[in-house]
Amino acid sequence: MKCIKVHNSDSVAVAVEPLKKGDIVTVDGKDIELLNDIPAGHKFAVTDIPKGKNVIKYAYPIGRAE
């Protein structure tokens, strides 16, 4: 497992190992090509998050997209 999405409503997943730009990870049956390197423990969007909208992790807002 390269990443984990904690809750079904989360808009981000967390890398459990270092991931590289161009890697393809599967989240909720959807393949996602990473646009940047993601260090272990860091999050990345698994869906488009429009500017000003909440970033959801653990089913709760943790910030806003910029």
MDTraj code that builds the backbone (N, CA, C; nanometers):
import mdtraj as md
import numpy as np

residues = "MET LYS CYS ILE LYS VAL HIS ASN SER ASP SER VAL ALA VAL ALA VAL GLU PRO LEU LYS LYS GLY ASP ILE VAL THR VAL ASP GLY LYS ASP ILE GLU LEU LEU ASN ASP ILE PRO ALA GLY HIS LYS PHE ALA VAL THR ASP ILE PRO LYS GLY LYS ASN VAL ILE LYS TYR ALA TYR PRO ILE GLY ARG ALA GLU".split()
xyz = np.array([
    [0.0856, -0.1175, 0.0000],
    [0.0000, 0.0000, 0.0000],
    [0.0898, 0.1233, 0.0000],
    [0.0725, 0.2085, -0.0998],
    [0.1549, 0.3283, -0.1139],
    [0.0934, 0.4505, -0.0464],
    [-0.0395, 0.4480, -0.0294],
    [-0.1078, 0.5616, 0.0312],
    [-0.2355, 0.5126, 0.0984],
    [-0.2913, 0.6011, 0.1814],
    [-0.4150, 0.5665, 0.2500],
    [-0.5073, 0.6873, 0.2506],
    [-0.6323, 0.6604, 0.2250],
    [-0.7383, 0.7607, 0.2379],
    [-0.8172, 0.7187, 0.3618],
    [-0.8186, 0.8051, 0.4619],
    [-0.8718, 0.7681, 0.5925],
    [-1.0236, 0.7513, 0.5913],
    [-1.0954, 0.8435, 0.5298],
    [-1.2419, 0.8418, 0.5330],
    [-1.2952, 0.8587, 0.3909],
    [-1.4098, 0.8002, 0.3627],
    [-1.4685, 0.8085, 0.2279],
    [-1.4879, 0.9505, 0.1794],
    [-1.5142, 1.0446, 0.2706],
    [-1.5407, 1.1821, 0.2280],
    [-1.4140, 1.2667, 0.2149],
    [-1.2957, 1.2098, 0.2428],
    [-1.1713, 1.2862, 0.2346],
    [-1.1398, 1.3247, 0.0904],
    [-1.0836, 1.4438, 0.0749],
    [-1.0400, 1.4891, -0.0581],
    [-0.8894, 1.4719, -0.0751],
    [-0.8238, 1.4146, 0.0264],
    [-0.6805, 1.3889, 0.0204],
    [-0.6509, 1.2472, 0.0686],
    [-0.5341, 1.1990, 0.0278],
    [-0.4800, 1.0732, 0.0795],
    [-0.3416, 1.1043, 0.1346],
    [-0.2869, 1.0130, 0.2119],
    [-0.1563, 1.0312, 0.2739],
    [-0.0599, 0.9260, 0.2195],
    [0.0574, 0.9706, 0.1778],
    [0.1608, 0.8785, 0.1302],
    [0.2185, 0.8032, 0.2489],
    [0.2236, 0.6707, 0.2418],
    [0.2828, 0.5913, 0.3498],
    [0.4276, 0.5542, 0.3174],
    [0.4703, 0.5913, 0.1992],
    [0.6090, 0.5765, 0.1572],
    [0.6366, 0.6906, 0.0595],
    [0.7619, 0.7259, 0.0367],
    [0.7893, 0.8332, -0.0593],
    [0.7354, 0.7968, -0.1979],
    [0.6683, 0.8912, -0.2594],
    [0.6128, 0.8716, -0.3932],
    [0.6792, 0.9710, -0.4883],
    [0.6948, 0.9322, -0.6117],
    [0.7637, 1.0153, -0.7099],
    [0.6668, 1.0736, -0.8123],
    [0.7034, 1.1904, -0.8636],
    [0.6294, 1.2508, -0.9737],
    [0.6175, 1.1471, -1.0852],
    [0.4961, 1.1311, -1.1370],
    [0.4718, 1.0346, -1.2440],
    [0.4235, 0.8991, -1.1949],
    [0.4431, 0.8697, -1.0647],
    [0.3885, 0.7457, -1.0097],
    [0.2365, 0.7461, -1.0275],
    [0.1812, 0.6284, -1.0436],
    [0.0362, 0.6141, -1.0504],
    [-0.0078, 0.5367, -0.9271],
    [-0.0963, 0.5987, -0.8485],
    [-0.1526, 0.5333, -0.7305],
    [-0.3020, 0.5153, -0.7541],
    [-0.3587, 0.4151, -0.6924],
    [-0.5012, 0.3886, -0.7057],
    [-0.5697, 0.4196, -0.5736],
    [-0.6684, 0.5091, -0.5805],
    [-0.7463, 0.5486, -0.4631],
    [-0.8929, 0.5368, -0.5006],
    [-0.9688, 0.4616, -0.4233],
    [-1.1115, 0.4401, -0.4509],
    [-1.1342, 0.3874, -0.5921],
    [-1.0448, 0.3009, -0.6379],
    [-1.0584, 0.2420, -0.7704],
    [-1.0227, 0.3354, -0.8851],
    [-0.9711, 0.4528, -0.8531],
    [-0.9357, 0.5533, -0.9541],
    [-0.7839, 0.5687, -0.9585],
    [-0.7253, 0.5575, -1.0786],
    [-0.5813, 0.5772, -1.0939],
    [-0.5507, 0.7266, -1.0983],
    [-0.4515, 0.7670, -1.0194],
    [-0.4108, 0.9070, -1.0110],
    [-0.2623, 0.9152, -1.0419],
    [-0.2258, 0.9953, -1.1417],
    [-0.0849, 1.0185, -1.1722],
    [-0.0377, 1.1384, -1.0915],
    [0.0671, 1.1200, -1.0136],
    [0.1164, 1.2258, -0.9267],
    [0.1914, 1.3312, -1.0072],
    [0.1648, 1.4565, -0.9761],
    [0.2260, 1.5684, -1.0469],
    [0.3532, 1.6176, -0.9788],
    [0.3768, 1.5719, -0.8553],
    [0.4939, 1.6124, -0.7775],
    [0.5422, 1.4945, -0.6942],
    [0.6669, 1.5027, -0.6468],
    [0.7139, 1.4077, -0.5460],
    [0.6346, 1.4316, -0.4182],
    [0.5978, 1.3241, -0.3486],
    [0.5233, 1.3330, -0.2227],
    [0.6034, 1.2578, -0.1168],
    [0.6580, 1.3278, -0.0169],
    [0.7306, 1.2571, 0.0886],
    [0.6361, 1.1712, 0.1727],
    [0.6886, 1.0669, 0.2333],
    [0.6085, 0.9830, 0.3233],
    [0.5478, 1.0696, 0.4328],
    [0.4199, 1.0458, 0.4626],
    [0.3496, 1.1207, 0.5663],
    [0.2815, 1.2463, 0.5179],
    [0.3057, 1.2848, 0.3929],
    [0.2432, 1.4047, 0.3384],
    [0.1176, 1.3682, 0.2602],
    [0.0287, 1.4645, 0.2471],
    [-0.0986, 1.4402, 0.1787],
    [-0.0936, 1.4935, 0.0362],
    [-0.1851, 1.4405, -0.0448],
    [-0.2033, 1.4884, -0.1816],
    [-0.3506, 1.4769, -0.2164],
    [-0.3951, 1.5635, -0.3045],
    [-0.5360, 1.5658, -0.3442],
    [-0.5696, 1.4432, -0.4275],
    [-0.6862, 1.3864, -0.4020],
    [-0.7338, 1.2726, -0.4805],
    [-0.8513, 1.3140, -0.5688],
    [-0.8867, 1.4405, -0.5624],
    [-0.9919, 1.4977, -0.6452],
    [-0.9593, 1.6454, -0.6651],
    [-1.0177, 1.7080, -0.7634],
    [-0.9992, 1.8517, -0.7800],
    [-1.0578, 1.9238, -0.6600],
    [-0.9823, 2.0195, -0.6057],
    [-1.0297, 2.1006, -0.4939],
    [-1.0224, 2.2456, -0.5399],
    [-1.1358, 2.3052, -0.5758],
    [-1.1334, 2.4428, -0.6245],
    [-1.0784, 2.5407, -0.5204],
    [-1.0142, 2.6456, -0.5687],
    [-0.9598, 2.7491, -0.4820],
    [-1.0680, 2.7988, -0.3859],
    [-1.0326, 2.8074, -0.2577],
    [-1.1255, 2.8552, -0.1557],
    [-1.2128, 2.7479, -0.0932],
    [-1.2132, 2.6282, -0.1506],
    [-1.2934, 2.5185, -0.0949],
    [-1.2145, 2.4449, 0.0130],
    [-1.2867, 2.3796, 0.1037],
    [-1.2238, 2.3065, 0.2133],
    [-1.1476, 2.1848, 0.1640],
    [-1.0336, 2.1607, 0.2273],
    [-0.9589, 2.0365, 0.2120],
    [-1.0079, 1.9463, 0.3245],
    [-1.0510, 1.8251, 0.2899],
    [-1.1115, 1.7349, 0.3879],
    [-1.0168, 1.6186, 0.4169],
    [-0.9876, 1.5985, 0.5478],
    [-0.9077, 1.4849, 0.5946],
    [-0.9686, 1.4413, 0.7268],
    [-0.9764, 1.3116, 0.7496],
    [-1.0434, 1.2560, 0.8685],
    [-1.1909, 1.2965, 0.8710],
    [-1.2492, 1.3230, 0.7547],
    [-1.3892, 1.3636, 0.7384],
    [-1.4166, 1.5046, 0.7910],
    [-1.3109, 1.5824, 0.8161],
    [-1.3266, 1.7190, 0.8667],
    [-1.2413, 1.8152, 0.7848],
    [-1.2844, 1.9405, 0.7752],
    [-1.2028, 2.0386, 0.7038],
    [-1.0731, 2.0648, 0.7821],
    [-0.9614, 2.0643, 0.7097],
    [-0.8313, 2.0913, 0.7725],
    [-0.7671, 2.2169, 0.7151],
    [-0.8326, 2.2795, 0.6196],
    [-0.7800, 2.3998, 0.5565],
    [-0.8568, 2.4289, 0.4298],
    [-0.8129, 2.5311, 0.3594],
    [-0.8741, 2.5712, 0.2330],
    [-0.7716, 2.5653, 0.1203],
    [-0.8172, 2.5267, 0.0038],
    [-0.7305, 2.5212, -0.1129],
    [-0.6938, 2.6619, -0.1574],
    [-0.5694, 2.6776, -0.1986],
    [-0.5220, 2.8084, -0.2484],
    [-0.4865, 2.7996, -0.3933],
])
top = md.Topology()
chain = top.add_chain()
for i, resn in enumerate(residues, 1):
    res = top.add_residue(resn, chain, resSeq=i)
    for name in ("N", "CA", "C"):
        top.add_atom(name, md.element.get_by_symbol(name[0]), res)
traj = md.Trajectory(xyz[None], top)
